[in-house]
Amino acid sequence: MDRTRADTQQADGAPSRRQLLSAVGAVGVAGLSGCIGTDLLFGDGTEFNAEAAIVADASLSETGYEEYQRTTFDITRTYEAAGQQREVRVTNQLAEYDRAIEILGQRLQGAIFTVLSTPKVDILGRTFNPIGEMETDELVAELQSRYEQIRSVQRDSTRTQTVLGQTVEVTRYRAEAQPTDFNFTVDLTLHVTAAIDAGDDFVVCLGAHPRLIDETDTVNELLGGVEHLG
């Protein structure tokens, strides 16, 4: 049974895409407020805008994934130092993809792949976006802290893939998710990349699917098809 593209809880109990994908977006800006220092006091205001990162059409066609939506979201912070205040705006880009899968004879929108592009926040030669220094375990910890339904996260395996022309570490995790308003859990597999240098931005990719299926080869194909539009 096909699911509609609604930002609601799915009737079969699988975690809704919007809940999970929103949590991924939160990872990209986690910790910025604690890491930006007084160098931002130069000028009247500071803006940092990420260029979009997407999956090429050829890879989508090969894997059967479809674009769900692209989202631009801003984070604005006001900082004070030496009696001065400055506003900092960071614009992030999130591209979201999904694919219908078949489990026990039912068609579900259960497999997702996301690409986050977040600016480095480079000022006077210093990078203030902590995502560039975070290991995949730290990224997953941030995800878990912002999406309380994800729990029992355990590292499963690590591999390398070529993404944006670079050799990138990809870590696979086992996890459980308890959908809102349901009293049972769904076993998940997560695939998370370390931050990828993309000019003025960092790119992070995440795939998620039920553990009943193995999407590793498919995720690898999608990773190889990531493009940065900067």
N, CA, C and O of each residue as an XYZ file, in Angstrom:
920
protein
N       0.852     -1.184      0.000
C       0.000      0.000      0.000
C       0.884      1.228      0.000
O       1.700      1.399      0.906
N       0.743      2.073     -0.982
C       1.577      3.266     -1.084
C       1.180      4.292     -0.044
O       0.005      4.440      0.293
N       2.182      4.998      0.460
C       1.942      6.062      1.419
C       1.949      7.401      0.691
O       2.698      7.579     -0.269
N       1.136      8.329      1.131
C       1.161      9.676      0.573
C       2.325     10.433      1.149
O       2.885     10.042      2.173
N       2.698     11.537      0.487
C       3.806     12.355      0.938
C       3.315     13.399      1.920
O       3.431     14.601      1.678
N       2.778     12.943      3.008
C       2.290     13.864      4.034
C       3.269     13.887      5.181
O       3.907     12.879      5.485
N       3.391     15.048      5.825
C       4.300     15.186      6.960
C       3.595     14.750      8.221
O       3.468     15.522      9.172
N       3.134     13.507      8.230
C       2.369     12.988      9.359
C       2.900     11.642      9.744
O       3.695     11.045      9.018
N       2.452     11.145     10.918
C       2.839      9.824     11.362
C       2.245      8.778     10.432
O       1.060      8.860     10.107
N       3.024      7.801      9.994
C       2.535      6.787      9.107
C       1.707      5.780      9.874
O       2.005      5.452     11.022
N       0.656      5.293      9.221
C      -0.263      4.400      9.911
C       0.361      3.080     10.277
O      -0.097      2.430     11.217
N       1.416      2.648      9.553
C       2.033      1.364      9.859
C       2.971      1.453     11.046
O       3.482      0.423     11.487
N       3.220      2.637     11.580
C       4.068      2.769     12.756
C       5.497      3.112     12.456
O       6.264      3.367     13.384
N       5.902      3.132     11.173
C       7.266      3.545     10.844
C       7.423      5.016     11.155
O       6.454      5.765     11.030
N       8.617      5.469     11.561
C       8.790      6.884     11.876
C       8.544      7.736     10.648
O       9.006      7.403      9.556
N       7.827      8.826     10.814
C       7.543      9.697      9.679
C       8.827     10.301      9.156
O       9.757     10.559      9.919
N       8.879     10.531      7.838
C      10.089     11.081      7.239
C      10.402     12.448      7.806
O      11.564     12.764      8.060
N       9.365     13.273      8.009
C       9.621     14.624      8.471
C      10.284     14.629      9.838
O      11.182     15.435     10.081
N       9.859     13.746     10.733
C      10.486     13.718     12.057
C      11.969     13.409     11.935
O      12.803     14.087     12.535
N      12.293     12.390     11.163
C      13.683     11.973     11.058
C      14.506     12.997     10.296
O      15.616     13.331     10.709
N      13.979     13.493      9.201
C      14.743     14.430      8.388
C      14.948     15.751      9.094
O      16.000     16.371      8.943
N      13.969     16.197      9.860
C      14.146     17.429     10.620
C      15.275     17.279     11.625
O      16.027     18.221     11.873
N      15.388     16.091     12.198
C      16.471     15.855     13.139
C      17.818     15.927     12.449
O      18.779     16.450     13.012
N      17.897     15.403     11.224
C      19.148     15.487     10.476
C      19.552     16.934     10.268
O      20.722     17.286     10.420
N      18.584     17.775      9.918
C      18.881     19.188      9.723
C      19.430     19.832     10.962
O      20.289     20.709     10.879
N      18.949     19.411     12.117
C      19.430     19.991     13.364
C      20.902     19.700     13.590
O      21.602     20.499     14.211
N      21.384     18.558     13.091
C      22.790     18.215     13.274
C      23.689     19.281     12.681
O      24.726     19.609     13.257
N      23.301     19.831     11.525
C      24.168     20.751     10.804
C      24.455     22.038     11.531
O      25.469     22.679     11.253
N      23.603     22.445     12.453
C      23.810     23.712     13.136
C      24.064     23.511     14.630
O      24.176     24.483     15.377
N      24.155     22.269     15.061
C      24.368     22.003     16.475
C      25.692     22.574     16.934
O      26.716     22.385     16.277
N      25.678     23.263     18.047
C      26.900     23.739     18.662
C      27.434     25.044     18.123
O      28.417     25.554     18.660
N      26.836     25.616     17.084
C      27.360     26.864     16.539
C      27.392     27.971     17.582
O      28.366     28.720     17.662
N      26.335     28.080     18.382
C      26.257     29.179     19.343
C      27.348     29.095     20.393
O      27.740     30.110     20.969
N      27.837     27.900     20.643
C      28.868     27.766     21.655
C      30.275     27.920     21.122
O      31.228     27.988     21.897
N      30.418     27.977     19.801
C      31.754     27.975     19.215
C      32.126     29.268     18.518
O      33.302     29.491     18.228
N      31.157     30.123     18.244
C      31.464     31.373     17.560
C      31.976     32.393     18.562
O      31.377     32.595     19.618
N      33.083     33.032     18.227
C      33.720     33.935     19.185
C      33.669     35.386     18.772
O      32.865     35.760     17.918
N      34.501     36.196     19.357
C      34.443     37.645     19.176
C      34.933     38.101     17.810
O      34.757     39.271     17.471
N      35.537     37.233     17.015
C      35.928     37.622     15.664
C      34.719     38.061     14.845
O      34.871     38.776     13.855
N      33.521     37.641     15.246
C      32.320     38.009     14.508
C      31.936     39.467     14.724
O      30.964     39.932     14.128
N      32.660     40.195     15.547
C      32.307     41.575     15.822
C      32.796     42.534     14.739
O      32.598     43.744     14.847
N      33.431     42.002     13.701
C      33.845     42.856     12.604
C      32.660     43.097     11.692
O      32.043     42.140     11.224
N      32.327     44.354     11.427
C      31.207     44.683     10.558
C      29.912     44.785     11.334
O      29.864     44.464     12.522
N      28.860     45.235     10.663
C      27.572     45.443     11.309
C      26.780     44.150     11.448
O      25.936     44.048     12.338
N      27.017     43.196     10.623
C      26.293     41.936     10.680
C      27.005     40.932      9.799
O      27.783     41.315      8.925
N      26.750     39.655     10.015
C      27.460     38.624      9.282
C      26.470     37.579      8.817
O      25.652     37.098      9.601
N      26.541     37.224      7.534
C      25.687     36.190      6.965
C      26.548     35.149      6.264
O      27.528     35.479      5.597
N      26.167     33.889      6.426
C      26.863     32.786      5.778
C      25.814     31.891      5.140
O      24.922     31.382      5.818
N      25.930     31.702      3.820
C      24.922     30.969      3.065
C      25.536     29.748      2.394
O      26.510     29.867      1.651
N      24.967     28.577      2.656
C      25.441     27.357      2.011
C      24.831     27.226      0.624
O      23.681     27.606      0.401
N      25.614     26.684     -0.307
C      25.083     26.294     -1.608
C      24.482     24.891     -1.481
O      24.924     24.092     -0.656
N      23.487     24.603     -2.293
C      22.804     23.313     -2.202
C      23.712     22.163     -2.619
O      24.573     22.321     -3.485
N      23.513     21.005     -1.996
C      24.121     19.755     -2.419
C      22.988     18.772     -2.688
O      22.082     18.630     -1.868
N      23.034     18.098     -3.825
C      21.935     17.247     -4.260
C      22.468     15.904     -4.755
O      23.679     15.696     -4.836
N      21.553     15.000     -5.084
C      21.905     13.740     -5.730
C      21.570     13.857     -7.208
O      20.474     14.289     -7.563
N      22.498     13.479     -8.068
C      22.312     13.585     -9.513
C      21.153     12.711     -9.984
O      20.869     11.662     -9.405
N      20.496     13.163    -11.037
C      19.344     12.431    -11.569
C      19.701     11.003    -11.961
O      18.894     10.092    -11.780
N      20.903     10.800    -12.494
C      21.302      9.458    -12.928
C      21.319      8.481    -11.762
O      20.888      7.337    -11.906
N      21.814      8.922    -10.607
C      21.841      8.053     -9.425
C      20.442      7.803     -8.888
O      20.144      6.708     -8.411
N      19.583      8.812     -8.965
C      18.199      8.615     -8.529
C      17.509      7.594     -9.421
O      16.793      6.720     -8.934
N      17.724      7.705    -10.724
C      17.111      6.762    -11.650
C      17.607      5.345    -11.415
O      16.837      4.389    -11.503
N      18.900      5.211    -11.114
C      19.501      3.900    -10.894
C      18.971      3.236     -9.633
O      18.836      2.014     -9.587
N      18.676      4.013     -8.630
C      18.295      3.464     -7.323
C      16.795      3.448     -7.064
O      16.329      2.784     -6.138
N      16.041      4.176     -7.877
C      14.600      4.235     -7.635
C      14.192      5.250     -6.588
O      13.019      5.315     -6.221
N      15.133      6.043     -6.098
C      14.797      7.109     -5.150
C      14.225      8.305     -5.909
O      14.520      8.510     -7.086
N      13.410      9.082     -5.219
C      12.841     10.296     -5.778
C      13.083     11.461     -4.832
O      13.163     11.282     -3.616
N      13.198     12.655     -5.400
C      13.330     13.832     -4.550
C      12.018     14.091     -3.820
O      10.954     14.165     -4.435
N      12.109     14.225     -2.513
C      10.929     14.575     -1.720
C      10.785     16.091     -1.658
O       9.738     16.638     -2.006
N      11.837     16.760     -1.216
C      11.830     18.211     -1.231
C      13.222     18.740     -0.894
O      14.071     18.025     -0.362
N      13.423     20.008     -1.221
C      14.630     20.723     -0.800
C      14.195     21.837      0.144
O      13.194     22.517     -0.083
N      14.965     22.002      1.197
C      14.605     22.960      2.232
C      15.781     23.876      2.519
O      16.923     23.429      2.627
N      15.489     25.153      2.639
C      16.460     26.129      3.118
C      16.028     26.578      4.501
O      14.889     27.007      4.682
N      16.912     26.488      5.474
C      16.538     26.929      6.816
C      17.655     27.760      7.424
O      18.839     27.442      7.308
N      17.231     28.845      8.079
C      18.165     29.807      8.660
C      18.253     29.635     10.170
O      17.279     29.281     10.834
N      19.419     29.889     10.680
C      19.645     29.982     12.120
C      20.225     31.368     12.382
O      21.244     31.731     11.795
N      19.596     32.135     13.247
C      20.060     33.486     13.570
C      20.422     33.556     15.042
O      19.654     33.123     15.901
N      21.586     34.101     15.327
C      22.048     34.256     16.705
C      22.560     35.690     16.886
O      23.105     36.293     15.961
N      22.373     36.211     18.082
C      22.925     37.518     18.440
C      23.978     37.320     19.513
O      23.721     36.678     20.532
N      25.154     37.867     19.289
C      26.281     37.710     20.200
C      26.713     39.060     20.747
O      26.605     40.085     20.073
N      27.204     39.042     21.978
C      27.657     40.262     22.615
C      29.046     40.052     23.189
O      29.315     39.057     23.862
N      29.918     41.000     22.913
C      31.267     40.973     23.467
C      31.812     42.389     23.441
O      31.558     43.146     22.504
N      32.551     42.735     24.458
C      33.160     44.066     24.562
C      32.120     45.169     24.408
O      32.395     46.224     23.837
N      30.922     44.908     24.925
C      29.867     45.900     24.882
C      29.215     46.084     23.528
O      28.439     47.021     23.340
N      29.515     45.205     22.576
C      28.924     45.295     21.244
C      28.087     44.065     20.954
O      28.366     42.978     21.460
N      27.052     44.243     20.131
C      26.216     43.136     19.703
C      26.266     42.997     18.192
O      26.267     43.996     17.472
N      26.308     41.776     17.716
C      26.263     41.501     16.293
C      25.336     40.317     16.045
O      25.304     39.359     16.818
N      24.591     40.404     14.958
C      23.699     39.320     14.571
C      24.375     38.470     13.511
O      24.959     38.991     12.560
N      24.293     37.168     13.681
C      24.882     36.223     12.738
C      23.773     35.333     12.181
O      23.008     34.730     12.934
N      23.699     35.259     10.856
C      22.695     34.420     10.205
C      23.408     33.339      9.388
O      24.278     33.627      8.567
N      23.017     32.100      9.637
C      23.592     30.962      8.925
C      22.472     30.284      8.145
O      21.464     29.887      8.731
N      22.637     30.146      6.820
C      21.634     29.518      5.969
C      22.126     28.157      5.517
O      23.188     28.039      4.906
N      21.347     27.132      5.821
C      21.680     25.747      5.495
C      20.749     25.234      4.398
O      19.646     25.748      4.212
N      21.212     24.216      3.679
C      20.421     23.605      2.605
C      20.291     22.106      2.885
O      21.271     21.436      3.209
N      19.060     21.593      2.753
C      18.805     20.171      2.991
C      18.031     19.606      1.810
O      16.945     20.089      1.488
N      18.582     18.589      1.167
C      17.897     17.887      0.080
C      17.468     16.516      0.589
O      18.272     15.786      1.169
N      16.202     16.165      0.372
C      15.615     14.961      0.947
C      15.084     14.051     -0.157
O      14.405     14.502     -1.079
N      15.403     12.772     -0.047
C      14.996     11.783     -1.044
C      14.411     10.572     -0.322
O      14.772     10.284      0.819
N      13.499      9.863     -1.001
C      12.987      8.632     -0.409
C      12.628      7.633     -1.508
O      12.582      7.969     -2.691
N      12.376      6.397     -1.080
C      12.028      5.326     -2.018
C      11.032      4.397     -1.343
O      11.175      4.061     -0.168
N      10.028      3.989     -2.094
C       9.084      3.003     -1.583
C       9.786      1.651     -1.487
O      10.527      1.267     -2.393
N       9.558      0.946     -0.411
C      10.131     -0.386     -0.212
C       9.006     -1.362      0.093
O       7.911     -0.958      0.487
N       9.279     -2.633     -0.089
C       8.271     -3.661      0.167
C       8.691     -4.498      1.359
O       9.767     -5.095      1.359
N       7.837     -4.540      2.378
C       8.082     -5.332      3.573
C       6.838     -6.148      3.863
O       5.755     -5.602      4.076
N       7.005     -7.460      3.868
C       5.887     -8.367      4.161
C       4.689     -8.080      3.253
O       3.535     -8.101      3.682
N       5.004     -7.810      1.983
C       3.949     -7.623      1.012
C       3.333     -6.245      0.979
O       2.410     -6.020      0.197
N       3.801     -5.301      1.798
C       3.263     -3.955      1.816
C       4.283     -2.959      1.274
O       5.479     -3.067      1.540
N       3.793     -1.996      0.517
C       4.649     -0.946     -0.025
C       4.662      0.223      0.936
O       3.619      0.802      1.237
N       5.857      0.573      1.422
C       5.999      1.639      2.403
C       7.043      2.639      1.935
O       7.992      2.274      1.241
N       6.868      3.896      2.313
C       7.882      4.909      2.045
C       8.865      4.884      3.206
O       8.850      5.779      4.051
N       9.713      3.875      3.253
C      10.512      3.646      4.439
C      11.982      3.959      4.326
O      12.651      4.068      5.353
N      12.530      4.114      3.109
C      13.962      4.347      2.949
C      14.187      5.810      2.590
O      13.536      6.336      1.687
N      15.100      6.463      3.288
C      15.345      7.881      3.047
C      16.842      8.129      2.875
O      17.682      7.367      3.352
N      17.140      9.213      2.185
C      18.524      9.653      2.008
C      18.506     11.169      2.016
O      17.711     11.786      1.308
N      19.367     11.765      2.801
C      19.394     13.219      2.908
C      20.811     13.742      2.699
O      21.794     13.072      3.014
N      20.885     14.943      2.165
C      22.167     15.618      1.948
C      22.067     17.002      2.568
O      21.263     17.828      2.135
N      22.875     17.249      3.569
C      22.910     18.541      4.251
C      24.134     19.329      3.808
O      25.250     18.808      3.813
N      23.926     20.579      3.426
C      25.025     21.499      3.125
C      24.953     22.648      4.115
O      23.932     23.329      4.214
N      26.031     22.861      4.842
C      26.061     23.884      5.887
C      27.337     24.705      5.749
O      28.401     24.123      5.540
N      27.280     26.024      5.857
C      28.467     26.855      5.614
C      29.544     26.653      6.674
O      29.251     26.356      7.832
N      30.775     26.818      6.261
C      31.888     26.646      7.196
C      31.949     27.757      8.247
O      32.539     27.565      9.310
N      31.361     28.890      7.971
C      31.467     30.071      8.830
C      32.950     30.417      8.990
O      33.516     30.359     10.081
N      33.540     30.773      7.874
C      34.978     31.064      7.804
C      35.196     32.562      7.986
O      34.736     33.369      7.179
N      35.905     32.924      9.060
C      36.164     34.326      9.362
C      37.644     34.489      9.674
O      38.182     33.846     10.576
N      38.291     35.364      8.908
C      39.719     35.637      9.118
C      40.536     34.352      9.148
O      41.455     34.200      9.952
N      40.179     33.424      8.247
C      40.934     32.186      8.135
C      40.589     31.128      9.162
O      41.217     30.069      9.186
N      39.609     31.386     10.009
C      39.206     30.411     11.016
C      37.806     29.904     10.699
O      36.936     30.675     10.294
N      37.590     28.590     10.888
C      36.297     27.967     10.644
C      35.584     27.754     11.967
O      36.134     27.148     12.887
N      34.343     28.259     12.061
C      33.617     28.219     13.316
C      32.471     27.210     13.330
O      31.796     27.071     14.350
N      32.237     26.511     12.238
C      31.197     25.490     12.229
C      31.796     24.182     12.741
O      32.636     23.591     12.063
N      31.384     23.721     13.914
C      32.021     22.554     14.522
C      31.773     21.256     13.783
O      32.444     20.260     14.053
N      30.825     21.240     12.854
C      30.530     19.995     12.157
C      31.743     19.489     11.385
O      31.870     18.286     11.158
N      32.628     20.384     10.981
C      33.803     19.986     10.231
C      34.778     19.146     11.021
O      35.593     18.427     10.444
N      34.703     19.232     12.346
C      35.614     18.482     13.209
C      34.942     17.285     13.874
O      35.589     16.557     14.628
N      33.664     17.071     13.610
C      32.922     16.031     14.318
C      33.061     14.682     13.629
O      32.938     14.582     12.408
N      33.317     13.647     14.418
C      33.314     12.282     13.920
C      31.865     11.824     13.743
O      30.937     12.449     14.256
N      31.688     10.724     13.009
C      30.322     10.245     12.783
C      29.626      9.887     14.090
O      28.416     10.076     14.215
N      30.376      9.369     15.069
C      29.759      9.055     16.365
C      29.188     10.315     17.014
O      28.124     10.274     17.632
N      29.897     11.429     16.870
C      29.414     12.691     17.442
C      28.189     13.194     16.688
O      27.252     13.712     17.295
N      28.196     13.041     15.362
C      27.042     13.461     14.574
C      25.802     12.665     14.965
O      24.715     13.225     15.109
N      25.971     11.358     15.137
C      24.838     10.517     15.523
C      24.373     10.860     16.936
O      23.177     10.828     17.222
N      25.308     11.185     17.812
C      24.924     11.585     19.169
C      24.088     12.856     19.143
O      23.122     12.982     19.895
N      24.461     13.812     18.268
C      23.667     15.021     18.126
C      22.274     14.691     17.594
O      21.274     15.231     18.068
N      22.222     13.802     16.607
C      20.940     13.382     16.056
C      20.064     12.753     17.134
O      18.877     13.060     17.249
N      20.667     11.873     17.917
C      19.909     11.192     18.959
C      19.418     12.165     20.025
O      18.315     12.003     20.548
N      20.219     13.166     20.348
C      19.827     14.104     21.393
C      18.683     15.001     20.945
O      17.954     15.537     21.780
N      18.514     15.172     19.622
C      17.467     16.046     19.106
C      16.243     15.285     18.616
O      15.227     15.895     18.284
N      16.329     13.981     18.569
C      15.202     13.157     18.135
C      15.067     12.050     19.168
O      15.645     10.973     19.019
N      14.305     12.323     20.207
C      14.305     11.454     21.385
C      13.769     10.061     21.101
O      13.997      9.145     21.891
N      13.054      9.877     19.978
C      12.533      8.549     19.667
C      13.619      7.599     19.163
O      13.411      6.386     19.153
N      14.783      8.128     18.742
C      15.896      7.267     18.333
C      16.696      6.866     19.562
O      17.092      7.723     20.353
N      16.935      5.579     19.728
C      17.667      5.113     20.902
C      18.422      3.836     20.566
O      18.324      3.306     19.459
N      19.176      3.357     21.545
C      19.962      2.123     21.408
C      20.835      2.149     20.154
O      20.928      1.157     19.430
N      21.476      3.296     19.905
C      22.331      3.429     18.720
C      23.657      2.719     18.971
O      24.325      2.961     19.976
N      24.023      1.847     18.049
C      25.272      1.097     18.168
C      25.999      1.107     16.832
O      25.401      0.905     15.775
N      27.306      1.349     16.904
C      28.122      1.311     15.686
C      28.163     -0.123     15.164
O      28.397     -1.067     15.918
N      27.933     -0.265     13.870
C      27.909     -1.595     13.252
C      29.167     -1.849     12.433
O      29.858     -2.843     12.654
N      29.474     -0.956     11.483
C      30.634     -1.151     10.621
C      31.033      0.184     10.005
O      30.272      1.152     10.036
N      32.234      0.218      9.447
C      32.747      1.426      8.802
C      33.304      1.057      7.435
O      33.936      0.014      7.268
N      33.062      1.920      6.466
C      33.583      1.707      5.122
C      33.986      3.066      4.551
O      33.695      4.104      5.146
N      34.641      3.059      3.420
C      34.975      4.304      2.738
C      34.296      4.329      1.383
O      34.160      3.300      0.720
N      33.870      5.524      0.978
C      33.244      5.725     -0.319
C      33.781      7.029     -0.908
O      34.262      7.897     -0.181
N      33.694      7.153     -2.213
C      34.082      8.385     -2.864
C      32.862      9.283     -2.982
O      31.870      8.931     -3.621
N      32.951     10.448     -2.356
C      31.863     11.423     -2.385
C      32.482     12.772     -2.740
O      33.445     13.202     -2.105
N      31.938     13.429     -3.739
C      32.463     14.718     -4.194
C      33.962     14.636     -4.488
O      34.715     15.571     -4.215
N      34.377     13.504     -5.048
C      35.767     13.319     -5.439
C      36.720     13.051     -4.296
O      37.934     13.059     -4.494
N      36.196     12.813     -3.095
C      37.031     12.579     -1.917
C      36.712     11.224     -1.302
O      35.585     10.737     -1.399
N      37.704     10.626     -0.674
C      37.484      9.388      0.060
C      36.931      9.734      1.429
O      37.581     10.424      2.215
N      35.741      9.258      1.710
C      34.994      9.666      2.895
C      34.646      8.446      3.743
O      34.289      7.394      3.214
N      34.754      8.596      5.050
C      34.354      7.528      5.956
C      32.834      7.526      6.105
O      32.215      8.558      6.366
N      32.249      6.336      5.933
C      30.814      6.146      6.128
C      30.629      5.094      7.213
O      31.166      3.991      7.114
N      29.872      5.435      8.241
C      29.663      4.512      9.343
C      28.216      4.052      9.353
O      27.291      4.851      9.215
N      28.041      2.749      9.519
C      26.700      2.180      9.610
C      26.385      1.904     11.079
O      27.210      1.367     11.818
N      25.182      2.282     11.480
C      24.731      2.117     12.865
C      23.444      1.313     12.912
O      22.620      1.366     11.999
N      23.294      0.572     13.991
C      22.012     -0.039     14.328
C      21.315      0.874     15.325
O      21.958      1.447     16.204
N      20.024      1.008     15.190
C      19.277      1.872     16.100
C      17.851      1.361     16.217
O      17.398      0.523     15.438
N      17.169      1.886     17.201
C      15.743      1.632     17.362
C      15.020      2.967     17.363
O      15.556      3.971     17.833
N      13.818      2.976     16.844
C      12.996      4.182     16.863
C      11.612      3.822     17.366
O      11.003      2.855     16.910
N      11.128      4.604     18.303
C       9.758      4.436     18.770
C       8.933      5.592     18.235
O       9.054      6.720     18.714
N       8.095      5.317     17.244
C       7.286      6.393     16.665
C       6.374      7.026     17.710
O       5.908      6.366     18.639
N       6.139      8.302     17.536
C       5.258      9.030     18.433
C       3.886      8.381     18.449
O       3.344      8.021     17.405
N       3.330      8.235     19.648
C       1.980      7.709     19.851
C       1.856      6.213     19.594
O       0.743      5.694     19.507
N       3.005      5.498     19.469
C       2.954      4.061     19.304
C       3.790      3.399     20.398
O       4.766      3.973     20.881
N       3.394      2.186     20.781
C       4.055      1.497     21.886
C       4.950      0.364     21.409
O       5.128     -0.621     22.125
N       5.509      0.483     20.229
C       6.455     -0.510     19.746
C       7.586      0.199     19.030
O       7.493      1.385     18.714
N       8.648     -0.534     18.778
C       9.834      0.058     18.165
C      10.060     -0.495     16.766
O       9.598     -1.582     16.420
N      10.781      0.281     15.980
C      11.190     -0.119     14.635
C      12.702     -0.199     14.614
O      13.376      0.751     15.014
N      13.252     -1.322     14.151
C      14.699     -1.470     14.027
C      15.171     -0.747     12.767
O      14.658     -0.984     11.674
N      16.153      0.135     12.937
C      16.649      0.944     11.833
C      18.124      0.679     11.567
O      18.865      0.251     12.452
N      18.528      0.939     10.348
C      19.936      1.044      9.988
C      20.195      2.466      9.527
O      19.457      2.992      8.695
N      21.236      3.095     10.058
C      21.638      4.443      9.685
C      22.995      4.392      8.996
O      23.875      3.642      9.418
N      23.173      5.173      7.949
C      24.457      5.329      7.272
C      24.817      6.808      7.345
O      24.082      7.646      6.825
N      25.926      7.137      7.976
C      26.280      8.538      8.227
C      27.695      8.798      7.731
O      28.613      8.033      8.026
N      27.868      9.877      6.979
C      29.209     10.249      6.539
C      29.827     11.242      7.509
O      29.123     11.962      8.217
N      31.134     11.269      7.529
C      31.832     12.382      8.158
C      31.629     13.614      7.280
O      31.205     13.503      6.130
N      31.935     14.793      7.832
C      31.778     16.031      7.065
C      32.711     16.018      5.857
O      33.873     15.625      5.954
N      32.179     16.456      4.717
C      32.919     16.481      3.467
C      33.201     17.933      3.102
O      32.288     18.759      3.090
N      34.445     18.246      2.807
C      34.827     19.600      2.431
C      34.303     19.908      1.037
O      34.618     19.205      0.076
N      33.497     20.969      0.931
C      32.917     21.353     -0.357
C      33.053     22.859     -0.545
O      32.063     23.589     -0.488
N      34.266     23.316     -0.767
C      34.500     24.746     -0.954
C      34.238     25.519      0.319
O      34.931     25.320      1.317
N      33.251     26.397      0.302
C      32.919     27.199      1.475
C      31.949     26.479      2.410
O      31.547     27.036      3.431
N      31.574     25.258      2.071
C      30.575     24.519      2.855
C      31.113     23.177      3.332
O      32.136     22.687      2.852
N      30.396     22.599      4.287
C      30.546     21.199      4.638
C      29.288     20.467      4.184
O      28.186     21.010      4.252
N      29.462     19.229      3.721
C      28.336     18.393      3.311
C      28.331     17.129      4.158
O      29.368     16.492      4.341
N      27.165     16.772      4.670
C      26.986     15.536      5.433
C      25.814     14.777      4.830
O      24.773     15.366      4.537
N      25.980     13.470      4.645
C      24.922     12.628      4.069
C      24.472     11.584      5.090
O      25.268     11.070      5.875
N      23.179     11.290      5.057
C      22.625     10.278      5.951
C      21.573      9.479      5.218
O      20.690     10.036      4.566
N      21.677      8.153      5.334
C      20.644      7.254      4.834
C      20.035      6.508      5.998
O      20.730      6.205      6.968
N      18.752      6.207      5.923
C      18.065      5.472      6.990
C      17.023      4.563      6.365
O      16.320      4.951      5.431
N      16.931      3.331      6.897
C      15.949      2.378      6.391
C      15.715      1.298      7.446
O      16.544      1.120      8.338
N      14.602      0.579      7.354
C      14.365     -0.522      8.293
C      15.448     -1.581      8.161
O      15.964     -1.820      7.069
N      15.790     -2.213      9.279
C      16.858     -3.192      9.273
C      16.473     -4.474      8.534
O      17.336     -5.299      8.232
N      15.199     -4.640      8.247
C      14.747     -5.825      7.525
C      15.302     -5.883      6.110
O      15.361     -6.956      5.509
N      15.708     -4.741      5.576
C      16.270     -4.712      4.228
C      17.704     -4.210      4.300
O      18.083     -3.533      5.255
N      18.493     -4.540      3.298
C      19.883     -4.072      3.232
C      19.995     -3.103      2.060
O      19.977     -3.511      0.898
N      20.110     -1.830      2.375
C      20.202     -0.782      1.359
C      21.631     -0.288      1.184
O      21.842      0.765      0.581
N      22.608     -1.013      1.690
C      23.984     -0.515      1.678
C      24.460     -0.181      0.272
O      25.012      0.895      0.044
N      24.251     -1.098     -0.678
C      24.700     -0.844     -2.050
C      23.973      0.360     -2.642
O      24.560      1.152     -3.380
N      22.699      0.487     -2.313
C      21.920      1.611     -2.823
C      22.421      2.926     -2.238
O      22.560      3.919     -2.953
N      22.690      2.928     -0.948
C      23.224      4.134     -0.306
C      24.569      4.506     -0.923
O      24.847      5.683     -1.153
N      25.394      3.510     -1.187
C      26.683      3.789     -1.825
C      26.498      4.439     -3.192
O      27.242      5.350     -3.554
N      25.514      3.976     -3.947
C      25.231      4.562     -5.260
C      24.802      6.018     -5.117
O      25.234      6.877     -5.886
N      23.959      6.290     -4.141
C      23.514      7.660     -3.905
C      24.666      8.544     -3.474
O      24.775      9.687     -3.919
N      25.527      8.025     -2.609
C      26.688      8.805     -2.170
C      27.565      9.187     -3.364
O      28.069     10.308     -3.445
N      27.736      8.255     -4.271
C      28.560      8.536     -5.450
C      27.933      9.562     -6.378
O      28.618     10.162     -7.206
N      26.613      9.765     -6.238
C      25.922     10.707     -7.093
C      25.728     12.084     -6.490
O      25.070     12.933     -7.091
N      26.297     12.324     -5.293
C      26.125     13.629     -4.642
C      26.892     14.697     -5.409
O      28.045     14.499     -5.791
N      26.233     15.836     -5.629
C      26.838     16.965     -6.304
C      26.657     18.221     -5.441
O      25.600     18.429     -4.845
N      27.686     19.040     -5.384
C      27.597     20.332     -4.686
C      27.473     21.414     -5.745
O      28.278     21.477     -6.674
N      26.465     22.265     -5.607
C      26.150     23.224     -6.658
C      26.914     24.539     -6.528
O      26.651     25.491     -7.263
N      27.853     24.588     -5.597
C      28.626     25.806     -5.426
C      29.707     25.976     -6.472
O      30.439     26.965     -6.448
